[in-house]
Amino acid sequence: MPKGYSTSGDILTRTRDGQDLNEIWRQYQELLAQFNAARQPLVDLLSFTTNTVIEDIVQPGSESFEEATEFGIPTAIRPVPTPSARAYPFKWYDTRTAYTFQFLAGGPGQAEGASSAQLDAHLSTVMEADNKLQFQQVMKALFNNVNRSVLIDGVTFPVTALYNADGQFIPEVDGKTFNPATHTHYAATGSVQSWVFDPDDVLALARNVEEHGYTRANGYNILILMNPDDANASVTRFVRNEQHSTSGSTSLYDFIPSGGQSLTVQLPPGYTLVGGLPPNQFAGLDVAGSWGPYLFVTANQIPAGYMVAVATRGAATQSNVVGIREHSNPGLRGLVLRPGNTSAAYPLIDSFFIRGLGTAVGPRGAAAIMQNAAAYSVPSIYAW
């Protein structure tokens, strides 16, 4: 895309073949809006906003009662919790629009300056770039399996990924303990499978999240996010009590397509569908259908060959998996507009658009990712 100042030579009313340029600008804005509409629901589903800089994590100790004696007193307990800290990174990002005076007012031989449609298209481009920035930061925080670090006031703090066998403390849940040196939420099928994912893969991934307390009983939905092509090659073919392809994995449930799918449910004689069809959408995302207790959400932004299980209580809730750090000053949150070149607003007029943010995984057990491969690797489109 061209860079630099928009000049009077950029003011057009019709193309060479006679098309109305304002109509073209409107179509351009609609296309950008479609890009935003495809990305924003995923951002909302996976993330929450925070202005926390450093988060302390305390590993509690454990004590036990003693059997009482007639004359003795028990040993006093003295809890000594083990604290650790992690941080949310933060950076500034910016772009600008730049016009000449004659682009806005009209140059020699022009009846008038740029149309409102042309100016709106500039703003729409900025908004799309801002939306893309947030989306990429959230997806990178989710898919990268290596911890990062950030320097804050001269001190280096870790920026954690999902559980990744880094040795950091993992809380016990309902009596289940985890080995922090081996427990990871970045898994692989072990080899490249022609059927992509089988029922055992889905169950293993979902249970990797549920075992940390993210269950329906605790108010969470477990969603399985997949690329549409992967869903069509795998889960849409799952039939209860039937062995899947050549993997030897037997499906516990029937896949039930959502009401908006072209697939149909054919039930054997004497069987009825209990509970109706799954919803067409969840939090603005397309639902392919359900398999047992799990909703399968399809999105082209999920790379082919990857499957994500994520726990959520809804869009942009504080229990979502990725935190988007914003500035502590409310006036510097969101997309900030600042005028440029104010000392000499002629003949060049600038506007600066500024976004400050950083992303990191919050609850480390709230999602898990599996790749159809021998070992997990970060998808290139979401590498830092």
N, C-alpha and C positions, 0 to 999 in steps of 0.2 A: 504494500500500500504506500502511495506517495507520502513524503514527509515534508515539513516546513510550512511556510505561510501560505494561506489561501489568498490568491490575488484576484484582481479584477478580471483577469483572463479565465478564471475558473467559473465565472458567472455565465451560465447558459440557461436558456429557456426551452430549447428544443434540441434534440440530437440531429445528426445529419439526415437520418431517415424519417424525421418529422415527429418523433415521439415526444410527448410532454415530459420535460425533465422533472417537474414536481412529482409526477406520478412514479417516475423511476426512483426518486428519493424516498417516496412513501413505501415502495416495495422493498427498498433496501432496509428501511427501519423495521418492517415486518419480519424480514429474514433475521435481523439481529435479535428481535424479540423472540423468535423461535429458538435461537441458540440459548438465550437466557432461560426460557421456559423448560428446556431439556435439562439444564444443569442445576437450576436452583432447587428443585425438589430433592435432589440427592444431597446437596449441601445442607438443607434444612433437616433431612432425615438423619444425617450422620453427625451433626455438629451442635454445639452450644456456644454462646459467647461468654467471655469471662474477662475481668481486668486483674485477675490474680497474676502476680509475677512469680513468686516462689511458693510452692506448696510443700508443707511438711508432712511426712508420712511416718507414723509411729508404729514400730513393731512391738506389740505388747509382750510382756513376759507371762509365764504360767506358774501358778502355785497350786499346792494341794493341801487338803486338811490332813491332820495327823489323828491317829486313834488316841482318844483321851485316856489319861491315867488318873488314879485316885488322888495322888498328891502333886503330880508334876504340872508344869505349864508348857504350852506349845511354843515352838520356835516362832518368833515374830517374822512376818513376811515383810519384805522390803522391795517393792516393785522398782525396777530400773528399766524403763522402756528404752528401746533402741531407736533413736530418731534418724531419719534420712530426709533429704530434700530433693525436689526436682523443680524444673522451671518451665515456663512458657516463653518461647522466644518472641521477639518483636522487631520488625523492620518497617521503614517507611518506603512507600512506592509512589511514583507520581507520573503524570503525563500532562499534556497541555493542548489547548487549541490556540491557533495563531492566525490572525487575519490582518490584512492591510486595511486602512481606512477606506480605500476605494473598492475593496471587495464588499464591504458592508454598505457603502453609500452609493456605489456605482462609479465606474470609471468613464473616461472620455468615450463618447459615442454609445453609452448605455443608458437606457431610460431609468433604470433603478438598480439597486444593489442586490445582494444575495436574497433569495426568498426565505421565508420562515421554514419551509420544508428542507432547504439545504442546510440551514443552521441546526435544525432539529436532528438532521442526519449526523452532523458532527457530534452532538451531545449523545445520540444513541450509540455511536461508536465508542465513546468514552464509557458509557454505562455497560456495554458488552465487555469491554476490556476489564472493567472492575469486577464484573460477575465471573469472568474467566479466571482472574487472579485468585479470588476466594475459592473457586472450585478446585483449581490446581493445588492450592496450598492444603486444602482438606484431604484430597485424594493422596497427595504425597505423604502426609502425616500418617495416613491409614496403611498404605501399601508398603512403606519402607520398613524393613525388619531390623534395622540397626539403630541403636540409640544415637542421638546427636548430643551436642553440648552447646552451651551459650554462656558468654561472659557477661556478668551483671555486677557492676560496681567493683570490678577487679577480681571477682570470685567466679570460678567455673562451676556451673551446675549441669547435671544431666537433663536431657530432654528425651523422655522415654517413648518407645514404640509400644505396641501391644506386647503381651508377655512373650519374651523371646529368649528364654534360657540364659538371662544375663546374671543370674544369681541373686537378684534383688528379692526381698521378702514378698511372698504371696499369702494373703490371709486365708486361714482355714474357713471352710464353708460347710456347715452342718456335719461336722466331724470329718470331712474329707480334707486331706492335706495334699500339698503339691511340692514337688522338688523344684526349687527355683533354678537349679542348674540344668535341668533338662526340659522343664515344662515350657512349651511354646505354642503360640497361636498362629504361627506361619507354617503351614503343612504342605505336603505334596502327596500325590497319589502313589509315588514310588516308581512309576514308569509312565510313559505317554500312552494313554488309553484311547483307542479309536472311538469308544463310546463316551468319552470325556469324563463323566462322573457317574458312579453307580449308587444304588441306595445306601450301601454301607458308607460311602464317602460323605453323603449328605448327613447321615445320622452322626457320624464321628465329628463332623464340623459343628453341627448344631449343639451337640452335647459338650463340646469344648467350651461353649459359651454358657450353657445352662448350668454346668457344674460349679460355676462361680456365683450362683444365686440369681441369674437373670432368667427367671422362669415366669410362666403365665400366672402362677400362684402369687408371685411378687409384683405383678402388674406390668410385666414386659411382654411385648410381642417379639418373637424370633422370626426375622425375615431372612430369606435366602436371596441374595442378589446375584444375577447371572447375566451374561451376554445373551441376547435372544437366540442366536444360533446354537449356543451351548445348551440352552434350555430345550430347544426343539430336538436336539440330538440325544438328550438324556432324560430329564425328569418327566417330560410329557409322555414318555413311553413306559413309565413305571406302572405295573399292574400288580395288585396285591397277590401274594403267595406265588408269584411267578419268578423264575430265575431270570436275572437281567443279562441279556447278551451272553458273552462268553466269560464274564467275570465271576460267575458263580454266586453273585450276591442276590439274595431274595428280597423282594420289596414287601415291607410290612403294610403298606397302604396302596390304595389306588390314587393316581393323580387325577384331580378334579379340575377341569379348566374353568376359568372365570366366565362370567356371563357374556363378556365382550369378545371372547375368543371364537374362532370359526370351528374349533374342535367340538365334538359332541360326546356326550356321555351315554354309552350303551351298557345297560345293566342286564345281567342274566335274568331269566324268568324267576319271579318270586322275590327279587331284590328291589329295594327302594332307596332313594337318595335322602339321607337324613341331614337336615340343616341347610339345604339349599346350596346354590352355587357361590363360590367365593366372589368378593367384590371385584369390579373392573379395575379399580385404582386403590392405592393406599398412599396417603400423604402426597397426592399428585403424581405418583409413579404408576406405570402400567403393571398390573398383576396378571401373570400367565395363568396362575391357578394355585391350588393348594395340594399338599401331599401330607396327609395326617395333620398334625398341628401347625405345620409350617406354610407360610405364604411365600410364593416364589415371585419375586419382582424382577422384571427384565429391563435392562437399560443398556444402550450401546456404549455408554461411558465405562462400563465394566469390561476390562480387556478380555478377549476370547481366551479361554483356557484357565480362567480364574473364577472362583466362587467365594462369595463373602457371606458369612452368617453374622448378623448384627442384631443386638437387642435394643429396642427402642420403646419409649412411652409416648412417642409422638414427635412432631416436627419441632426442632429447636428447643427441646427440653433439656434441663441441666444434667440429666443422666445419660445423654447421648455420648458417643465414643470419642469424638474429636473436639477439643476446645479451641475456639478462635479467640486469641487474646486481643483485646482492644485497649486503647489508651485509658489511663485512669481519669483523665479530664474528659467529661462528657462532650465538650465542645470539639474534641479532636477524634471522636468516634465516627465510624461510617465514612462515606465519601465526602471529603472536605473540599470546598471550592474556595480558591483564593485568587483575587485579581492580580494580574501581572503587568509590568511596565507602567505602573501608576504614576510615575514621575513625568512620563512623556507618552501619553496615550495617543499620540499621533506621530508618525503615520502607521505605527504598528500596535496592534491590540492583542494582548495575550490573556489567557485564563489558565490557571493551574488547578489540576485535580489531584488530590492527595489521599492516599489510603494507608493507614498504619495498622498492621496486623501481624500475627504469627500464629502458627498452629502446632499442636502437640496432642497426642493421645491423652485423654483424661482417665476414665476407668479402663485399666489395661485389659480386663477380661471381658469387656462388653462386645467384642467382635473377634472373629477368627477368619483367616483366609486360607484357602487351599488352591494349589496350582496343579494342573494336569501335567506333571513333569516328574523327573527323577528326584529333584530337589527344588525347594522354593527359591525363586529369584524375583527381584523387583521388576515389574513391567517397565519397559524403557520410557513410556510416555509419562510415568509418574515417579521417575527417579529424581532425586534432588540434584 
